[in-house]
């Protein structure tokens, strides 16, 4: 499931649909898109690495790669 709009930004509604589809239903437990993506990654048995320092050395192809490796100000993380 693609969770990005054409500009590679995370679409929260689609992200919540994906979370619900895999069994995560309490969206208020995840106050940010980053935390929700981490929860999805954990639920799938993966390392919750979205927007972490691991992105600088990441070679893994995942559905959030473009958004994760996009440059952004530190205060936005």
Secondary structure by P-SEA (a helix, b strand, c coil): cccccccccccaaaaaaaaaaaccccccccccaaaaaaaaaaaaccccccccccccccccccccccccccccccccc
